[in-house]
Amino acid sequence: KALIQHAKAQKRDLLLSEALQVLECYGIPSVPGEVATTPEQVREIADRLGYPVAIKIIAEQISHKSDVGGVQLNLYNAPAVTAAYEDMMNRMRQTFPQIQIDGVLVQPMVTGGRELILGGRQDPQFGPVVLVGLGGVFVEIFEEAVVRVAPITRREAEEMIESLRGVQILKGARGGKPADMEALVEALLRLSQLMVDFPEIKELDINPLRLFHEGEGCRALDARMILR
């Protein structure tokens, strides 16, 4: 509540780091990260977190960061991190000279698992709705997401996942290890409750949510939270 009210008081949407904190408050695990505003801070945080790392721009006006070069992945050492940070900042200042940049989020790279998209919207007719879809390369293949009106029950969350056309990929098709379906159900239920509790959240995307093997849980790698 404090995170959302702070953003509302400043008449802005939540920053990436704040959105991930909100998810953590609701028991949706995210990838830990720290905010840096100088090349020295980026290097120091990356050294501490351990390589490889990702850096992501933090700026209220940029919601789709990867579309504008605001995400750099798989940085394996201090020189790579410094170069990526300086390149990103130069590009952002040239492309968006008017906007305020609040720094970058430095996160350890997370590998393995399957990528999904979880989302929530305030629908004019139905109120809060939640959605789940296969993310990463599968978004283009399946081009679908399953939507339900919140709050959803455990059974509805399970039905949403079961009705995804690519659900066999998650279940371990062709000898693959099954994904942690229980963690996905739990994340959907918690997202649904968040959307019900805070109608001031107009839009929420977790993209991607990385779902690991059975018993290993899931993690939100990136989140976008837009307030009314």
C-alpha positions as CSV (number, residue, x, y, z in Angstrom):
1,K,0.0,0.0,0.0
2,A,2.8,2.4,0.9
3,L,4.6,1.7,-2.4
4,I,1.4,2.4,-4.5
5,Q,0.4,5.5,-2.4
6,H,3.9,6.9,-2.8
7,A,3.7,6.6,-6.6
8,K,0.1,8.0,-6.6
9,A,1.2,11.0,-4.5
10,Q,3.9,11.8,-7.1
11,K,1.3,11.3,-9.9
12,R,3.3,8.6,-11.6
13,D,3.3,4.8,-12.3
14,L,5.4,2.4,-10.4
15,L,9.1,2.1,-11.3
16,L,10.4,-1.3,-12.2
17,S,12.1,-1.8,-8.8
18,E,8.9,-0.8,-7.0
19,A,6.7,-3.1,-9.1
20,L,8.9,-6.0,-8.2
21,Q,8.7,-5.1,-4.6
22,V,4.9,-5.1,-4.7
23,L,4.9,-8.6,-6.2
24,E,7.2,-9.7,-3.4
25,C,4.7,-8.3,-0.9
26,Y,2.1,-10.6,-2.4
27,G,4.3,-13.6,-2.3
28,I,5.2,-13.7,-6.0
29,P,8.9,-14.3,-6.0
30,S,11.0,-11.9,-8.1
31,V,14.7,-11.7,-9.0
32,P,16.5,-9.6,-6.5
33,G,18.1,-6.5,-7.9
34,E,19.7,-3.2,-6.8
35,V,19.3,0.3,-8.3
36,A,22.5,2.0,-9.6
37,T,22.9,5.6,-10.9
38,T,26.6,5.7,-11.8
39,P,29.0,3.4,-13.6
40,E,30.9,2.8,-10.4
41,Q,27.7,1.7,-8.6
42,V,26.7,-0.6,-11.5
43,R,30.2,-2.3,-11.3
44,E,30.1,-2.6,-7.5
45,I,26.6,-4.2,-7.4
46,A,27.4,-6.5,-10.3
47,D,30.6,-7.7,-8.5
48,R,28.6,-8.3,-5.4
49,L,25.7,-10.1,-7.0
50,G,28.0,-12.3,-9.2
51,Y,28.1,-12.5,-13.0
52,P,26.5,-12.8,-15.4
53,V,24.0,-9.9,-14.7
54,A,21.3,-8.0,-16.6
55,I,20.8,-4.2,-16.4
56,K,17.4,-2.6,-17.1
57,I,16.6,1.1,-17.4
58,I,14.4,2.6,-14.7
59,A,12.3,5.5,-16.1
60,E,8.6,6.1,-15.5
61,Q,7.9,7.1,-19.1
62,I,9.5,3.9,-20.5
63,S,7.3,0.9,-19.9
64,H,8.4,-1.3,-22.8
65,K,12.1,-1.2,-22.0
66,S,13.4,-3.9,-24.4
67,D,11.7,-2.2,-27.4
68,V,13.9,0.9,-27.0
69,G,17.2,-0.7,-26.0
70,G,16.6,-0.3,-22.2
71,V,17.6,-3.9,-21.4
72,Q,21.1,-5.5,-21.6
73,L,21.5,-9.2,-20.8
74,N,24.3,-11.7,-20.2
75,L,27.0,-9.2,-19.0
76,Y,29.8,-11.4,-17.9
77,N,32.4,-9.0,-16.4
78,A,33.0,-5.5,-15.0
79,P,34.1,-3.9,-18.4
80,A,31.0,-5.4,-20.1
81,V,28.7,-4.0,-17.4
82,T,30.4,-0.5,-17.6
83,A,30.2,-0.4,-21.4
84,A,26.6,-1.5,-21.5
85,Y,25.6,1.1,-18.8
86,E,27.3,4.0,-20.6
87,D,26.0,2.9,-24.0
88,M,22.4,2.6,-22.6
89,M,22.5,6.0,-20.9
90,N,23.9,7.7,-24.1
91,R,21.2,6.1,-26.2
92,M,18.4,7.0,-23.8
93,R,19.5,10.6,-23.5
94,Q,19.7,10.9,-27.3
95,T,16.3,9.2,-27.9
96,F,14.4,10.6,-25.0
97,P,16.1,13.9,-24.1
98,Q,13.1,15.1,-22.1
99,I,12.5,12.2,-19.7
100,Q,13.8,11.6,-16.2
101,I,16.0,8.5,-15.9
102,D,16.0,7.1,-12.3
103,G,19.0,4.8,-12.9
104,V,19.2,1.1,-13.8
105,L,18.2,-2.1,-12.0
106,V,21.1,-4.6,-11.8
107,Q,19.9,-8.2,-11.5
108,P,21.7,-11.6,-11.6
109,M,20.9,-13.5,-14.8
110,V,18.3,-16.3,-14.3
111,T,18.6,-19.2,-16.7
112,G,16.5,-22.4,-17.2
113,G,12.8,-22.9,-16.9
114,R,10.0,-21.7,-19.2
115,E,8.9,-18.1,-19.8
116,L,5.3,-17.1,-19.2
117,I,3.4,-13.9,-19.2
118,L,1.0,-13.1,-16.3
119,G,-1.1,-10.0,-16.4
120,G,-4.0,-8.0,-14.9
121,R,-6.2,-5.3,-16.1
122,Q,-9.2,-3.2,-14.9
123,D,-11.8,-3.9,-17.5
124,P,-14.5,-1.3,-18.0
125,Q,-17.3,-3.9,-17.9
126,F,-16.0,-6.7,-15.7
127,G,-13.6,-5.0,-13.3
128,P,-10.3,-6.7,-12.5
129,V,-9.3,-9.5,-14.9
130,V,-6.2,-11.7,-14.9
131,L,-4.5,-13.5,-17.8
132,V,-1.8,-16.1,-18.3
133,G,0.0,-17.0,-21.6
134,L,3.1,-18.8,-22.7
135,G,6.0,-16.2,-23.1
136,G,9.3,-16.0,-24.8
137,V,9.4,-17.6,-28.3
138,F,6.1,-19.3,-27.7
139,V,4.1,-16.0,-27.7
140,E,4.6,-15.6,-31.4
141,I,3.8,-19.3,-32.0
142,F,0.6,-19.6,-30.0
143,E,-0.5,-15.9,-29.9
144,E,-2.9,-16.6,-27.1
145,A,-3.6,-15.8,-23.5
146,V,-6.3,-17.1,-21.2
147,V,-8.3,-14.4,-19.3
148,R,-10.7,-14.7,-16.3
149,V,-12.5,-12.2,-14.1
150,A,-10.9,-11.8,-10.7
151,P,-11.0,-13.0,-8.0
152,I,-10.3,-16.5,-9.3
153,T,-10.5,-19.7,-7.4
154,R,-7.8,-22.4,-7.3
155,R,-9.9,-24.5,-9.7
156,E,-10.2,-21.5,-12.1
157,A,-6.5,-20.9,-12.0
158,E,-5.8,-24.6,-12.9
159,E,-8.4,-24.4,-15.7
160,M,-6.7,-21.3,-17.1
161,I,-3.4,-23.1,-17.3
162,E,-5.0,-26.3,-18.6
163,S,-6.6,-24.4,-21.5
164,L,-3.4,-23.0,-22.8
165,R,-2.6,-24.6,-26.2
166,G,1.0,-25.1,-25.2
167,V,0.3,-26.6,-21.8
168,Q,2.0,-29.9,-22.9
169,I,5.3,-28.0,-23.1
170,L,4.9,-27.2,-19.4
171,K,3.9,-30.7,-18.5
172,G,7.1,-32.1,-19.9
173,A,6.3,-33.1,-23.5
174,R,8.7,-35.4,-25.3
175,G,10.7,-36.4,-22.3
176,G,11.2,-32.9,-20.9
177,K,11.0,-32.3,-17.1
178,P,7.5,-31.1,-16.0
179,A,7.4,-27.5,-14.8
180,D,6.3,-26.4,-11.3
181,M,2.5,-26.1,-12.1
182,E,1.6,-25.6,-8.4
183,A,3.9,-22.5,-8.3
184,L,2.2,-21.1,-11.4
185,V,-1.3,-21.7,-9.9
186,E,-0.1,-19.9,-6.7
187,A,1.3,-16.9,-8.6
188,L,-2.0,-16.6,-10.5
189,L,-4.0,-16.6,-7.3
190,R,-1.8,-14.0,-5.7
191,L,-1.9,-11.8,-8.8
192,S,-5.7,-12.1,-8.8
193,Q,-5.9,-11.0,-5.1
194,L,-3.5,-8.0,-5.8
195,M,-5.8,-6.8,-8.6
196,V,-8.9,-7.1,-6.4
197,D,-7.2,-5.4,-3.4
198,F,-5.9,-2.5,-5.5
199,P,-8.4,-1.3,-8.1
200,E,-6.1,1.7,-8.7
201,I,-3.7,-0.7,-10.6
202,K,-4.9,-0.1,-14.1
203,E,-2.5,-2.6,-15.8
204,L,0.0,-5.1,-14.6
205,D,2.3,-7.3,-16.6
206,I,4.8,-9.8,-15.4
207,N,6.8,-10.5,-18.5
208,P,8.5,-12.8,-18.2
209,L,7.6,-15.0,-15.3
210,R,10.3,-17.8,-15.3
211,L,8.8,-21.1,-14.3
212,F,11.3,-23.8,-13.2
213,H,11.1,-27.6,-12.8
214,E,8.6,-29.2,-10.5
215,G,9.4,-28.2,-6.9
216,E,11.7,-25.3,-7.9
217,G,9.1,-22.5,-8.0
218,C,9.0,-19.5,-10.3
219,R,10.4,-16.0,-10.4
220,A,9.2,-12.7,-11.9
221,L,12.1,-11.2,-14.0
222,D,10.4,-8.0,-15.0
223,A,7.1,-6.2,-14.2
224,R,5.2,-3.2,-15.4
225,M,2.6,-1.6,-13.2
226,I,0.4,1.3,-14.5
227,L,-1.9,3.2,-12.1
228,R,-5.2,4.8,-12.9
